[in-house]
Amino acid sequence: MVFVAEPVARLVEALSKLPGIGPKSAHRLTYHILDSPDEEARALAEAIVALKEKIRLCSTCFNVTDCDPCVICRDSERDSSRVCVVERPSDIVPLERTGKYKGLYHVLHGSISPAQGIGSEQLKVRELLTRLENGAVKEVILATNPNLEGEATAMYLRRVVTSPDIRVSRLARGLPFGAELEYADDMTLSQAIEGRQEF
Amino acid sequence: MVFVAEPVARLVEALSKLPGIGPKSAHRLTYHILDSPDEEARALAEAIVALKEKIRLCSTCFNVTDCDPCVICRDSERDSSRVCVVERPSDIVPLERTGKYKGLYHVLHGSISPAQGIGSEQLKVRELLTRLENGAVKEVILATNPNLEGEATAMYLRRVVTSPDIRVSRLARGLPFGAELEYADDMTLSQAIEGRQEF
């Protein structure tokens, strides 16, 4: 693209590498940043740099954090007898947004995927089991994704969490809110029938 | 959002200010940047800073550029007898992508909008007329947007470009490629009928 100035082309290219941002969006964003106040653009650039510089993993739950232990692990008002196991740090955001969960988390940093050569030893599984050793945790809630890898990971964890004092649960499967039966896929509907709840 | 680390929240907020990026996309992008290599994140931050530092307006055509005159104005292989008038620097990108136009450009930096209190004097209209004075330009192609403001601007320019030696044209109106007559709006179809072309 010889017809656009180099700094424009450079930002378009950098933005195009982000997920869900195609060349057209990258152009639109670049010209928006060009038009926006200097402070706003600088704030964005600095936020990117700060993110990479300051963020590390919590040594307890392996969530991303700028302090250790993270704000969730150090919050004494949370229920430390429950640990919700998620695949990625970003999975914590929607769970917290519900306001329904006040326990702690454990981030696996992935899921078991033989296809991609990812086994349990590449995930923070050993760290989870160590965390459960002192007997303080009474419930482990498996919140891996409802797909093949997530299910495989949940089943593996179900097997290795062997303490009889720890309840192992997982997020309910069923029809999503707002769904229509007519359009529900077989798998979802099967799980909704199998897991039918008292009403 | 007390449950996410401050650097995460900060980048989410900065990204949310960009057009078309809601809170969910901003989260997704933030966690993607967190996972991506340091160099990639730094390249993005630096591209944003460089954009704001290096880009100014071409003193001839008022396109955004890092050199003056811009790469288009200084390209001796382009047809300097034609000037295509656009509202925004970003409008040049799709026009260049067609490969159908080899002339120069003139960026107005907006359109006439009484509702928003924008008159011709806030646009680069005077600069356009000055550019036309030496007689080198033989055709002005109006490529303002096909909406109310763009039409008003085109009509205004049609009136003020008074030299009989300059042909004033505008981009064709009609059915977009891939459209279906059944779903075309009245305005588009009316313009397609009025502007019907020899075949």
Interface residues (C-beta under 8 A of the other chain):
Chain A: M1 V2 F3 V4 A5 E6 P7 V8 R10 L11 E13 A14 L15 K17 L18 P19 G20 I21 S25 H27 R28 L29 T30 Y31 H32 I33 L34 S36 D38 E40 A41 R42 A43 L44 A45 E46 A47 I48 V49 A50 L51 K52 E53 K54 I55 V64 T65 D66 C67 C70 V71 I72 R88 P89 S90 I92 V93 E96
Chain B: M1 V2 F3 V4 A5 E6 P7 V8 R10 L11 E13 A14 L15 K17 L18 P19 G20 I21 S25 H27 R28 L29 T30 Y31 H32 I33 L34 S36 D38 E40 A41 R42 A43 L44 A45 E46 A47 I48 V49 A50 L51 K52 E53 K54 I55 V64 T65 D66 C67 C70 V71 I72 R88 P89 S90 I92 V93 E96
